[in-house]
Amino acid sequence: MERLDNGVIHAPRATFRAMSESTQQDWDIIAAEQKEFSGGNAARILQHLNLLAGDYGGFPVDRLTHCLQTATRAYRDGRDEEYVVMALLHDIGDTLGAFNHPDVAAAILKPFLSDENLWIVQHHGIFQGHYFFHYLGLDRDMRDQFADHPYAEACQFFCSEYDSPAFDPEYDSLPVEFFAPMVERVCNRPRNSIYKKVLDDKHAA
């Protein structure tokens, strides 16, 4: 790093103006920065999760409490760490995806989850709809289109046992701080990513 006269630290930067002109030296700089940045991924996810605090949307509990309660129920039921993190973050897309929040959550979590857990996140909105779609003039049996899918039963179980009951104002949910180490372990180590080799090299260094 180079320290400028005004005291600001200036990190090396690539010099190309189009990626087609980039060099190995440029990408060595960028890769080093990306490895450093990726280490804070879980912290940024948790920061975004906390944006759900105080947002009730008419529900009995705010969105953060719902997420914490869903995760707590899964944790107390003996689910593994990845599943608990999935339960915690299943509605993290609420702030940006008012019309497709499961898709937003799935995009964030895709590098870190098994195929089954990812499918649950991606489809929980439709399966959860069984409990209320008919009140909105929608088909509560919309989930039936997935009846033959190998993960349909798992998604239905997630909704019935953890997601659907997680609106109880009296439930003693565990705090964000309890789950933070789990999120760190799961969301800083991708299992599925085109950049996995680069990040694995970082952890091996």
N, CA, C and O of each residue as an XYZ file, in Angstrom:
820
protein
N       0.828     -1.192      0.000
C       0.000      0.000      0.000
C       0.874      1.258      0.000
O       2.012      1.239      0.468
N       0.333      2.320     -0.519
C       1.049      3.595     -0.601
C       0.314      4.627      0.245
O      -0.898      4.794      0.107
N       1.041      5.319      1.119
C       0.419      6.354      1.944
C       0.585      7.712      1.255
O       1.698      8.137      0.948
N      -0.535      8.372      1.023
C      -0.510      9.665      0.372
C      -0.160     10.762      1.378
O      -0.181     10.533      2.587
N       0.162     11.950      0.871
C       0.574     13.053      1.733
C      -0.517     13.479      2.706
O      -0.217     13.932      3.811
N      -1.781     13.338      2.309
C      -2.885     13.756      3.188
C      -3.256     12.691      4.213
O      -4.238     12.843      4.941
N      -2.489     11.633      4.273
C      -2.715     10.599      5.270
C      -3.665      9.498      4.838
O      -3.878      8.549      5.593
N      -4.242      9.590      3.651
C      -5.156      8.573      3.155
C      -4.346      7.422      2.560
O      -3.424      7.641      1.774
N      -4.700      6.192      2.943
C      -4.016      5.021      2.398
C      -4.636      4.663      1.057
O      -5.848      4.480      0.944
N      -3.806      4.568      0.072
C      -4.265      4.270     -1.293
C      -3.789      2.877     -1.678
O      -2.586      2.636     -1.780
N      -4.729      1.957     -1.893
C      -4.381      0.596     -2.305
C      -4.115      0.572     -3.801
O      -4.664      1.387     -4.543
N      -3.282     -0.352     -4.247
C      -3.040     -0.479     -5.696
C      -4.342     -0.761     -6.441
O      -5.234     -1.435     -5.926
N      -4.433     -0.238     -7.655
C      -5.607     -0.470     -8.483
C      -5.191     -0.850     -9.885
O      -4.119     -0.469    -10.357
N      -6.054     -1.609    -10.547
C      -5.805     -1.965    -11.941
C      -5.817     -0.707    -12.800
O      -6.389      0.313    -12.416
N      -5.190     -0.787    -13.947
C      -5.048      0.397    -14.797
C      -5.826      0.307    -16.109
O      -5.810      1.259    -16.890
N      -6.515     -0.821    -16.374
C      -7.201     -0.950    -17.666
C      -8.457     -0.092    -17.721
O      -9.034      0.254    -16.690
N      -8.872      0.248    -18.940
C     -10.110      0.992    -19.173
C     -11.190      0.105    -19.776
O     -12.353      0.503    -19.848
N     -10.819     -1.076    -20.201
C     -11.758     -2.091    -20.674
C     -11.205     -3.444    -20.241
O      -9.994     -3.661    -20.288
N     -12.061     -4.333    -19.828
C     -11.590     -5.636    -19.347
C     -10.802     -6.383    -20.412
O      -9.915     -7.176    -20.098
N     -11.129     -6.128    -21.663
C     -10.403     -6.795    -22.747
C      -8.942     -6.369    -22.801
O      -8.128     -7.016    -23.460
N      -8.607     -5.281    -22.108
C      -7.229     -4.791    -22.080
C      -6.503     -5.178    -20.799
O      -5.337     -4.824    -20.620
N      -7.191     -5.920    -19.884
C      -6.611     -6.216    -18.580
C      -5.451     -7.196    -18.682
O      -5.332     -7.947    -19.650
N      -4.601     -7.173    -17.662
C      -3.397     -8.002    -17.629
C      -3.399     -8.882    -16.381
O      -4.232     -8.712    -15.491
N      -2.464     -9.815    -16.328
C      -2.322    -10.653    -15.143
C      -2.053     -9.806    -13.904
O      -2.583    -10.082    -12.827
N      -1.231     -8.779    -14.063
C      -0.925     -7.890    -12.940
C      -2.193     -7.210    -12.419
O      -2.379     -7.079    -11.210
N      -3.066     -6.777    -13.341
C      -4.328     -6.168    -12.944
C      -5.157     -7.139    -12.105
O      -5.708     -6.768    -11.069
N      -5.237     -8.374    -12.562
C      -6.108     -9.335    -11.891
C      -5.499     -9.870    -10.601
O      -6.226    -10.325     -9.718
N      -4.208     -9.823    -10.483
C      -3.578    -10.140     -9.204
C      -4.004     -9.116     -8.153
O      -4.263     -9.469     -7.003
N      -4.074     -7.857     -8.553
C      -4.514     -6.784     -7.648
C      -5.975     -6.974     -7.274
O      -6.337     -6.900     -6.100
N      -6.815     -7.221     -8.278
C      -8.255     -7.357     -8.044
C      -8.560     -8.591     -7.204
O      -9.396     -8.540     -6.301
N      -7.881     -9.702     -7.500
C      -8.124    -10.936     -6.757
C      -7.760    -10.772     -5.286
O      -8.463    -11.271     -4.408
N      -6.665    -10.075     -5.021
C      -6.257     -9.842     -3.635
C      -7.304     -9.015     -2.900
O      -7.621     -9.294     -1.743
N      -7.839     -7.998     -3.570
C      -8.884     -7.171     -2.957
C     -10.156     -7.978     -2.725
O     -10.805     -7.836     -1.689
N     -10.511     -8.826     -3.690
C     -11.727     -9.620     -3.574
C     -11.627    -10.622     -2.421
O     -12.598    -10.842     -1.697
N     -10.460    -11.221     -2.258
C     -10.263    -12.159     -1.150
C     -10.462    -11.453      0.189
O     -11.065    -12.004      1.110
N      -9.957    -10.249      0.283
C     -10.118     -9.472      1.508
C     -11.583     -9.105      1.726
O     -12.102     -9.216      2.837
N     -12.239     -8.668      0.661
C     -13.634     -8.248      0.746
C     -14.542     -9.417      1.103
O     -15.471     -9.256      1.893
N     -14.288    -10.583      0.536
C     -15.157    -11.742      0.757
C     -15.162    -12.175      2.217
O     -16.131    -12.780      2.675
N     -14.110    -11.880      2.945
C     -14.054    -12.245      4.348
C     -15.088    -11.549      5.201
O     -15.382    -11.994      6.311
N     -15.646    -10.458      4.695
C     -16.677     -9.731      5.431
C     -18.082    -10.038      4.961
O     -19.024     -9.337      5.331
N     -18.241    -11.079      4.146
C     -19.541    -11.383      3.562
C     -20.600    -11.650      4.633
O     -21.700    -11.101      4.576
N     -20.265    -12.491      5.602
C     -21.232    -12.834      6.644
C     -21.635    -11.609      7.455
O     -22.803    -11.446      7.809
N     -20.667    -10.752      7.746
C     -20.970     -9.539      8.512
C     -21.937     -8.640      7.746
O     -22.834     -8.043      8.342
N     -21.761     -8.541      6.438
C     -22.670     -7.717      5.644
C     -24.068     -8.334      5.597
O     -25.066     -7.613      5.626
N     -24.144     -9.658      5.525
C     -25.434    -10.333      5.535
C     -26.162    -10.069      6.854
O     -27.359     -9.780      6.863
N     -25.438    -10.169      7.953
C     -26.049     -9.910      9.255
C     -26.492     -8.456      9.385
O     -27.534     -8.163      9.972
N     -25.703     -7.567      8.839
C     -26.075     -6.148      8.867
C     -27.381     -5.941      8.110
O     -28.246     -5.184      8.551
N     -27.521     -6.610      6.979
C     -28.752     -6.478      6.203
C     -29.923     -7.137      6.926
O     -31.042     -6.624      6.897
N     -29.666     -8.271      7.573
C     -30.729     -8.926      8.337
C     -31.293     -7.990      9.394
O     -32.502     -7.956      9.624
N     -30.427     -7.242     10.026
C     -30.863     -6.330     11.087
C     -31.749     -5.200     10.579
O     -32.433     -4.548     11.368
N     -31.743     -4.961      9.263
C     -32.630     -3.950      8.693
C     -34.104     -4.344      8.847
O     -34.993     -3.501      8.727
N     -34.352     -5.628      9.111
C     -35.728     -6.098      9.257
C     -36.327     -5.724     10.614
O     -37.536     -5.843     10.810
N     -35.494     -5.275     11.544
C     -35.985     -4.915     12.874
C     -36.947     -3.724     12.781
O     -36.671     -2.747     12.086
N     -38.055     -3.816     13.474
C     -39.026     -2.727     13.517
C     -39.980     -2.682     12.344
O     -40.891     -1.855     12.322
N     -39.787     -3.557     11.365
C     -40.668     -3.595     10.193
C     -41.710     -4.686     10.416
O     -41.426     -5.874     10.259
N     -42.922     -4.267     10.785
C     -43.980     -5.223     11.106
C     -44.811     -5.613      9.889
O     -45.224     -6.767      9.769
N     -45.056     -4.683      9.002
C     -45.869     -4.984      7.836
C     -47.252     -5.504      8.190
O     -47.873     -6.214      7.399
N     -47.744     -5.149      9.393
C     -49.055     -5.612      9.827
C     -49.042     -6.935     10.578
O     -50.067     -7.352     11.115
N     -47.881     -7.603     10.620
C     -47.777     -8.902     11.283
C     -47.683     -8.733     12.807
O     -47.393     -7.635     13.283
N     -47.922     -9.797     13.571
C     -47.859     -9.702     15.035
C     -46.461     -9.426     15.579
O     -46.317     -8.883     16.675
N     -45.435     -9.795     14.821
C     -44.042     -9.530     15.215
C     -43.331     -8.885     14.035
O     -43.782     -9.005     12.897
N     -42.220     -8.200     14.299
C     -41.491     -7.606     13.174
C     -40.745     -8.692     12.403
O     -40.632     -9.832     12.855
N     -40.246     -8.317     11.244
C     -39.675     -9.310     10.336
C     -38.403     -9.946     10.901
O     -38.139    -11.126     10.669
N     -37.627     -9.171     11.635
C     -36.431     -9.740     12.251
C     -36.814    -10.772     13.298
O     -36.227    -11.853     13.341
N     -37.784    -10.459     14.140
C     -38.238    -11.412     15.153
C     -38.743    -12.688     14.508
O     -38.484    -13.784     15.005
N     -39.463    -12.552     13.403
C     -39.939    -13.742     12.688
C     -38.766    -14.610     12.237
O     -38.803    -15.831     12.384
N     -37.729    -13.984     11.690
C     -36.562    -14.745     11.237
C     -35.858    -15.421     12.408
O     -35.478    -16.589     12.319
N     -35.686    -14.692     13.497
C     -35.036    -15.255     14.681
C     -35.855    -16.398     15.262
O     -35.304    -17.408     15.698
N     -37.166    -16.234     15.265
C     -38.024    -17.275     15.809
C     -38.007    -18.522     14.936
O     -38.009    -19.642     15.446
N     -37.991    -18.331     13.626
C     -37.915    -19.469     12.713
C     -36.622    -20.240     12.936
O     -36.630    -21.468     13.024
N     -35.508    -19.514     13.028
C     -34.213    -20.151     13.239
C     -34.129    -20.820     14.605
O     -33.574    -21.911     14.730
N     -34.674    -20.176     15.622
C     -34.639    -20.741     16.970
C     -35.421    -22.050     17.026
O     -34.974    -23.023     17.634
N     -36.572    -22.067     16.396
C     -37.370    -23.292     16.364
C     -36.606    -24.418     15.663
O     -36.621    -25.559     16.126
N     -35.949    -24.105     14.562
C     -35.168    -25.115     13.847
C     -33.987    -25.588     14.695
O     -33.691    -26.782     14.751
N     -33.316    -24.641     15.352
C     -32.167    -24.986     16.203
C     -32.588    -25.892     17.351
O     -31.929    -26.894     17.629
N     -33.670    -25.547     18.009
C     -34.138    -26.338     19.150
C     -34.701    -27.685     18.735
O     -34.879    -28.580     19.561
N     -34.978    -27.819     17.451
C     -35.452    -29.100     16.925
C     -34.284    -29.982     16.477
O     -34.489    -31.085     15.970
N     -33.055    -29.483     16.670
C     -31.880    -30.294     16.369
C     -31.393    -30.232     14.944
O     -30.623    -31.091     14.515
N     -31.827    -29.225     14.197
C     -31.375    -29.094     12.811
C     -29.898    -28.697     12.754
O     -29.383    -28.056     13.669
N     -29.227    -29.085     11.667
C     -27.799    -28.770     11.561
C     -27.588    -27.288     11.284
O     -28.533    -26.544     11.019
N     -26.327    -26.880     11.352
C     -25.995    -25.457     11.300
C     -26.416    -24.802      9.993
O     -26.952    -23.694     10.001
N     -26.184    -25.466      8.884
C     -26.565    -24.880      7.601
C     -28.073    -24.661      7.529
O     -28.533    -23.629      7.039
N     -28.823    -25.615      8.008
C     -30.283    -25.497      7.995
C     -30.740    -24.337      8.874
O     -31.631    -23.577      8.495
N     -30.129    -24.205     10.040
C     -30.495    -23.120     10.951
C     -30.201    -21.764     10.316
O     -31.001    -20.835     10.433
N     -29.059    -21.650      9.648
C     -28.722    -20.398      8.959
C     -29.724    -20.134      7.843
O     -30.156    -18.997      7.651
N     -30.092    -21.165      7.112
C     -31.117    -21.015      6.077
C     -32.420    -20.506      6.680
O     -33.065    -19.620      6.119
N     -32.809    -21.072      7.832
C     -34.038    -20.644      8.501
C     -33.943    -19.190      8.952
O     -34.911    -18.436      8.853
N     -32.779    -18.805      9.443
C     -32.571    -17.428      9.900
C     -32.703    -16.429      8.759
O     -33.261    -15.347      8.936
N     -32.187    -16.794      7.588
C     -32.064    -15.844      6.481
C     -33.131    -16.033      5.398
O     -33.058    -15.393      4.349
N     -34.107    -16.890      5.633
C     -35.056    -17.219      4.570
C     -35.859    -16.007      4.090
O     -36.308    -15.978      2.945
N     -36.043    -15.007      4.959
C     -36.813    -13.810      4.580
C     -35.941    -12.565      4.462
O     -36.457    -11.448      4.499
N     -34.642    -12.737      4.321
C     -33.751    -11.573      4.235
C     -34.043    -10.745      2.991
O     -33.652     -9.580      2.923
N     -34.715    -11.321      2.019
C     -35.059    -10.594      0.800
C     -36.232     -9.642      0.942
O     -36.569     -8.939     -0.011
N     -36.861     -9.601      2.108
C     -38.056     -8.770      2.280
C     -37.815     -7.299      1.974
O     -38.697     -6.629      1.435
N     -36.626     -6.784      2.311
C     -36.392     -5.345      2.151
C     -36.260     -4.933      0.691
O     -36.654     -3.826      0.324
N     -35.717     -5.802     -0.138
C     -35.468     -5.451     -1.539
C     -36.401     -6.161     -2.512
O     -36.578     -5.713     -3.644
N     -36.992     -7.258     -2.078
C     -37.819     -8.051     -2.983
C     -39.259     -8.119     -2.520
O     -39.747     -9.192     -2.167
N     -39.947     -6.985     -2.518
C     -41.333     -6.952     -2.045
C     -42.232     -7.879     -2.853
O     -43.260     -8.335     -2.351
N     -41.857     -8.163     -4.100
C     -42.687     -8.999     -4.962
C     -42.099    -10.389     -5.173
O     -42.751    -11.255     -5.758
N     -40.864    -10.611     -4.699
C     -40.242    -11.923     -4.904
C     -39.153    -12.198     -3.864
O     -38.041    -12.603     -4.205
N     -39.486    -11.974     -2.600
C     -38.460    -12.076     -1.565
C     -37.773    -13.439     -1.502
O     -36.589    -13.481     -1.168
N     -38.449    -14.571     -1.804
C     -37.718    -15.834     -1.777
C     -36.592    -15.895     -2.823
O     -35.555    -16.514     -2.587
N     -36.802    -15.258     -3.965
C     -35.777    -15.254     -5.008
C     -34.536    -14.492     -4.561
O     -33.408    -14.899     -4.839
N     -34.760    -13.374     -3.861
C     -33.640    -12.569     -3.378
C     -32.837    -13.359     -2.350
O     -31.609    -13.404     -2.416
N     -33.534    -13.982     -1.399
C     -32.861    -14.782     -0.384
C     -32.099    -15.940     -1.020
O     -30.973    -16.241     -0.623
N     -32.707    -16.580     -1.996
C     -32.058    -17.714     -2.663
C     -30.794    -17.274     -3.401
O     -29.795    -17.992     -3.402
N     -30.834    -16.112     -4.020
C     -29.654    -15.612     -4.733
C     -28.504    -15.347     -3.760
O     -27.349    -15.641     -4.066
N     -28.821    -14.793     -2.593
C     -27.790    -14.511     -1.600
C     -27.193    -15.800     -1.045
O     -25.984    -15.891     -0.830
N     -28.051    -16.799     -0.813
C     -27.630    -18.016     -0.127
C     -27.164    -19.129     -1.059
O     -26.608    -20.125     -0.594
N     -27.376    -18.981     -2.349
C     -27.061    -20.055     -3.297
C     -25.644    -20.611     -3.162
O     -25.483    -21.829     -3.232
N     -24.609    -19.794     -2.972
C     -23.264    -20.366     -2.896
C     -23.016    -21.224     -1.659
O     -22.029    -21.957     -1.612
N     -23.891    -21.148     -0.661
C     -23.576    -21.719      0.648
C     -24.452    -22.896      1.056
O     -24.172    -23.547      2.063
N     -25.503    -23.183      0.298
C     -26.478    -24.182      0.725
C     -26.466    -25.428     -0.141
O     -26.076    -25.396     -1.308
N     -26.907    -26.532      0.464
C     -27.153    -27.748     -0.296
C     -28.301    -27.505     -1.262
O     -29.039    -26.529     -1.125
N     -28.452    -28.387     -2.231
C     -29.543    -28.250     -3.196
C     -30.899    -28.248     -2.496
O     -31.790    -27.485     -2.869
N     -31.057    -29.095     -1.485
C     -32.348    -29.182     -0.792
C     -32.649    -27.911     -0.009
O     -33.755    -27.378     -0.094
N     -31.687    -27.428      0.743
C     -31.920    -26.218      1.529
C     -32.158    -25.006      0.638
O     -32.966    -24.137      0.964
N     -31.452    -24.952     -0.485
C     -31.665    -23.856     -1.427
C     -33.069    -23.920     -2.013
O     -33.724    -22.892     -2.182
N     -33.528    -25.122     -2.321
C     -34.870    -25.281     -2.887
C     -35.925    -24.826     -1.879
O     -36.925    -24.212     -2.250
N     -35.696    -25.130     -0.616
C     -36.636    -24.693      0.421
C     -36.740    -23.172      0.439
O     -37.839    -22.618      0.464
N     -35.588    -22.501      0.425
C     -35.597    -21.034      0.421
C     -36.325    -20.505     -0.818
O     -37.165    -19.610     -0.724
N     -35.996    -21.060     -1.948
C     -36.544    -20.576     -3.215
C     -38.066    -20.720     -3.285
O     -38.740    -19.900     -3.909
N     -38.606    -21.761     -2.647
C     -40.022    -22.076     -2.818
C     -40.867    -21.895     -1.557
O     -42.067    -22.169     -1.577
N     -40.258    -21.439     -0.465
C     -41.029    -21.376      0.772
C     -42.216    -20.413      0.675
O     -43.221    -20.605      1.360
N     -42.114    -19.385     -0.164
C     -43.215    -18.436     -0.294
C     -44.482    -19.092     -0.796
O     -45.572    -18.808     -0.299
N     -44.347    -19.970     -1.782
C     -45.506    -20.670     -2.339
C     -46.050    -21.686     -1.335
O     -47.264    -21.825     -1.185
N     -45.159    -22.391     -0.653
C     -45.606    -23.398      0.313
C     -46.226    -22.744      1.544
O     -47.200    -23.257      2.096
N     -45.671    -21.625      1.974
C     -46.243    -20.884      3.097
C     -47.623    -20.334      2.726
O     -48.488    -20.160      3.584
N     -47.809    -20.068      1.440
C     -49.081    -19.529      0.967
C     -50.270    -20.436      1.228
O     -51.415    -19.985      1.196
N     -50.009    -21.706      1.485
C     -51.102    -22.633      1.796
C     -51.915    -22.147      2.990
O     -53.099    -22.462      3.102
N     -51.291    -21.387      3.877
C     -51.968    -20.962      5.102
C     -52.731    -19.642      4.951
O     -53.501    -19.268      5.835
N     -52.518    -18.932      3.830
C     -53.191    -17.626      3.744
C     -53.558    -17.170      2.335
O     -54.280    -16.182      2.204
N     -53.108    -17.825      1.289
C     -53.388    -17.349     -0.065
C     -54.882    -17.173     -0.321
O     -55.284    -16.236     -1.011
N     -55.703    -18.058      0.224
C     -57.143    -17.989     -0.039
C     -57.776    -16.727      0.538
O     -58.843    -16.306      0.091
N     -57.118    -16.117      1.538
C     -57.628    -14.854      2.083
C     -57.320    -13.672      1.162
O     -57.898    -12.595      1.303
N     -56.407    -13.890      0.224
C     -56.006    -12.829     -0.699
C     -56.536    -13.063     -2.110
O     -56.165    -12.355     -3.046
N     -57.400    -14.054     -2.253
C     -57.957    -14.351     -3.567
C     -57.016    -15.173     -4.433
O     -57.168    -15.218     -5.653
N     -56.041    -15.825     -3.801
C     -55.088    -16.665     -4.517
C     -55.366    -18.134     -4.219
O     -56.162    -18.459     -3.338
N     -54.717    -18.997     -4.945
C     -54.903    -20.443     -4.795
C     -54.005    -20.961     -3.683
O     -52.783    -20.980     -3.832
N     -54.590    -21.378     -2.582
C     -53.796    -21.868     -1.461
C     -53.087    -23.181     -1.778
O     -52.150    -23.568     -1.080
N     -53.532    -23.860     -2.822
C     -52.918    -25.126     -3.212
C     -51.913    -24.957     -4.350
O     -51.599    -25.915     -5.056
N     -51.416    -23.743     -4.520
C     -50.415    -23.477     -5.542
C     -49.198    -24.398     -5.394
O     -48.537    -24.731     -6.378
N     -48.917    -24.800     -4.165
C     -47.766    -25.666     -3.911
C     -47.918    -27.048     -4.542
O     -46.931    -27.765     -4.714
N     -49.152    -27.424     -4.887
C     -49.389    -28.761     -5.421
C     -48.675    -28.999     -6.750
O     -48.446    -30.144     -7.141
N     -48.328    -27.919     -7.439
C     -47.604    -28.086     -8.702
C     -46.243    -28.747     -8.483
O     -45.648    -29.275     -9.422
N     -45.752    -28.717     -7.246
C     -44.462    -29.311     -6.922
C     -44.608    -30.623     -6.155
O     -43.643    -31.105     -5.562
N     -45.787    -31.191     -6.165
C     -46.072    -32.374     -5.342
C     -45.095    -33.519     -5.594
O     -44.783    -34.276     -4.674
N     -44.618    -33.654     -6.807
C     -43.731    -34.772     -7.140
C     -42.256    -34.422     -7.025
O     -41.398    -35.258     -7.309
N     -41.955    -33.216     -6.619
C     -40.542    -32.828     -6.497
C     -39.933    -33.490     -5.265
O     -40.588    -33.585     -4.227
N     -38.689    -33.946     -5.369
C     -38.064    -34.647     -4.232
C     -37.892    -33.805     -2.975
O     -37.725    -34.355     -1.887
N     -37.931    -32.460     -3.106
C     -37.755    -31.608     -1.930
C     -39.053    -30.968     -1.444
O     -39.043    -30.150     -0.524
N     -40.165    -31.345     -2.064
C     -41.441    -30.734     -1.705
C     -41.818    -31.024     -0.258
O     -42.273    -30.128      0.454
N     -41.638    -32.236      0.174
C     -41.991    -32.604      1.545
C     -41.142    -31.841      2.554
O     -41.637    -31.418      3.599
N     -39.859    -31.669      2.235
C     -38.963    -30.933      3.132
C     -39.381    -29.469      3.232
O     -39.315    -28.880      4.311
N     -39.805    -28.882      2.131
C     -40.243    -27.493      2.136
C     -41.556    -27.352      2.902
O     -41.743    -26.396      3.655
N     -42.453    -28.299      2.708
C     -43.720    -28.271      3.442
C     -43.458    -28.388      4.942
O     -44.118    -27.723      5.740
N     -42.505    -29.224      5.325
C     -42.169    -29.395      6.739
C     -41.571    -28.115      7.309
O     -41.925    -27.703      8.413
N     -40.667    -27.484      6.562
C     -40.073    -26.230      7.009
C     -41.148    -25.194      7.313
O     -41.099    -24.509      8.335
N     -42.113    -25.092      6.417
C     -43.172    -24.095      6.608
C     -44.083    -24.457      7.779
O     -44.415    -23.594      8.592
N     -44.485    -25.712      7.870
C     -45.451    -26.092      8.904
C     -44.850    -26.080     10.299
O     -45.535    -25.749     11.267
N     -43.555    -26.444     10.415
C     -42.959    -26.588     11.738
C     -42.165    -25.372     12.210
O     -42.048    -25.139     13.413
N     -41.615    -24.592     11.268
C     -40.723    -23.502     11.660
C     -41.201    -22.132     11.178
O     -41.227    -21.180     11.959
N     -41.573    -22.021      9.926
C     -41.916    -20.723      9.343
C     -43.319    -20.266      9.749
O     -43.488    -19.149     10.237
N     -44.309    -21.107      9.555
C     -45.695    -20.739      9.866
C     -45.931    -20.396     11.341
O     -46.647    -19.434     11.619
N     -45.359    -21.144     12.302
C     -45.629    -20.822     13.710
C     -44.804    -19.665     14.265
O     -44.975    -19.295     15.426
N     -43.914    -19.088     13.461
C     -42.923    -18.141     13.974
C     -43.422    -16.692     14.011
O     -42.714    -15.765     13.618
N     -44.647    -16.525     14.487
C     -45.221    -15.185     14.627
C     -45.765    -14.968     16.046
O     -46.680    -14.173     16.262
N     -45.191    -15.679     16.985
C     -45.667    -15.657     18.361
C     -44.920    -14.593     19.171
O     -43.727    -14.752     19.427
N     -45.590    -13.516     19.579
C     -44.911    -12.453     20.326
C     -44.360    -12.918     21.668
O     -43.488    -12.257     22.231
N     -44.846    -14.035     22.189
C     -44.421    -14.515     23.499
C     -43.280    -15.528     23.416
O     -42.758    -15.959     24.445
N     -42.897    -15.904     22.218
C     -41.851    -16.937     22.072
C     -40.488    -16.357     22.430
O     -40.182    -15.216     22.086
N     -39.668    -17.151     23.125
C     -38.348    -16.688     23.576
C     -37.282    -16.997     22.518
O     -36.509    -17.946     22.650
N     -37.263    -16.188     21.489
C     -36.299    -16.379     20.395
C     -34.885    -16.060     20.865
O     -34.672    -15.186     21.706
N     -33.937    -16.780     20.310
C     -32.528    -16.485     20.549
C     -32.137    -15.238     19.753
O     -32.725    -14.975     18.704
N     -31.162    -14.468     20.229
C     -30.796    -13.206     19.565
C     -29.902    -13.413     18.349
O     -29.366    -14.498     18.126
N     -29.755    -12.354     17.574
C     -28.879    -12.395     16.397
C     -27.475    -12.834     16.793
O     -26.837    -13.600     16.071
N     -26.992    -12.354     17.933
C     -25.620    -12.655     18.369
C     -25.391    -14.154     18.551
O     -24.280    -14.645     18.355
N     -26.439    -14.874     18.923
C     -26.297    -16.319     19.087
C     -26.019    -16.992     17.746
O     -25.222    -17.927     17.663
N     -26.680    -16.511     16.704
C     -26.566    -17.137     15.387
C     -25.382    -16.611     14.574
O     -24.976    -17.235     13.594
N     -24.830    -15.470     14.979
C     -23.769    -14.831     14.185
C     -22.600    -15.767     13.879
O     -22.158    -15.795     12.730
N     -22.073    -16.535     14.839
C     -20.961    -17.439     14.512
C     -21.340    -18.495     13.472
O     -20.504    -18.895     12.662
N     -22.578    -18.942     13.491
C     -23.038    -19.903     12.488
C     -23.049    -19.265     11.102
O     -22.610    -19.868     10.123
N     -23.559    -18.037     11.036
C     -23.593    -17.329      9.760
C     -22.170    -17.112      9.247
O     -21.917    -17.236      8.049
N     -21.246    -16.791     10.142
C     -19.838    -16.621      9.762
C     -19.297    -17.902      9.137
O     -18.643    -17.864      8.096
N     -19.571    -19.026      9.772
C     -19.025    -20.298      9.268
C     -19.657    -20.704      7.941
O     -18.970    -21.196      7.045
N     -20.966    -20.496      7.817
C     -21.661    -20.946      6.605
C     -21.463    -19.979      5.441
O     -21.225    -20.409      4.313
N     -21.560    -18.683      5.706
C     -21.626    -17.700      4.621
C     -20.287    -17.071      4.256
O     -20.240    -16.133      3.461
N     -19.216    -17.570      4.821
C     -17.891    -17.145      4.374
C     -17.148    -18.244      3.631
O     -16.019    -18.048      3.184
N     -17.795    -19.417      3.499
C     -17.146    -20.547      2.828
C     -18.082    -21.138      1.779
O     -18.823    -22.073      2.085
N     -18.070    -20.625      0.565
C     -18.997    -21.120     -0.460
C     -18.708    -22.555     -0.862
O     -17.553    -22.969     -0.963
N     -19.771    -23.302     -1.088
C     -19.624    -24.657     -1.610
C     -19.903    -24.680     -3.114
O     -19.476    -25.592     -3.822
N     -20.635    -23.650     -3.595
C     -20.982    -23.563     -5.016
C     -20.737    -22.146     -5.504
O     -21.506    -21.237     -5.189
N     -19.677    -21.952     -6.267
C     -19.381    -20.633     -6.829
C     -18.327    -20.790     -7.909
O     -17.411    -21.602     -7.775
N     -18.451    -20.015     -8.984
C     -17.413    -20.060    -10.006
C     -16.106    -19.492     -9.474
O     -15.047    -19.701    -10.065
N     -16.181    -18.769     -8.351
C     -14.985    -18.177     -7.749
C     -14.458    -19.006     -6.584
O     -13.576    -18.557     -5.852
N     -14.996    -20.219     -6.407
C     -14.649    -21.015     -5.238
C     -13.145    -21.286     -5.150
O     -12.572    -21.231     -4.062
N     -12.506    -21.576     -6.276
C     -11.077    -21.882     -6.241
C     -10.274    -20.690     -5.718
O      -9.342    -20.860     -4.932
N     -10.637    -19.495     -6.155
C      -9.930    -18.295     -5.705
C     -10.078    -18.136     -4.200
O      -9.110    -17.834     -3.503
N     -11.308    -18.343     -3.695
C     -11.556    -18.168     -2.281
C     -10.928    -19.296     -1.466
O     -10.453    -19.062     -0.355
N     -10.919    -20.531     -2.011
C     -10.266    -21.637     -1.322
C      -8.774    -21.392     -1.196
O      -8.164    -21.734     -0.183
N      -8.187    -20.798     -2.229
C      -6.769    -20.468     -2.189
C      -6.492    -19.479     -1.065
O      -5.439    -19.527     -0.428
N      -7.448    -18.579     -0.825
C      -7.292    -17.603      0.251
C      -7.238    -18.309      1.597
O      -6.385    -18.008      2.432
N      -8.171    -19.266      1.807
C      -8.228    -19.909      3.113
C      -7.046    -20.870      3.303
O      -6.653    -21.149      4.436
N      -6.488    -21.368      2.215
C      -5.352    -22.270      2.316
C      -4.049    -21.528      2.571
O      -3.071    -22.105      3.047
N      -4.053    -20.219      2.240
C      -2.821    -19.420      2.371
C      -2.455    -19.200      3.826
O      -1.450    -18.552      4.119
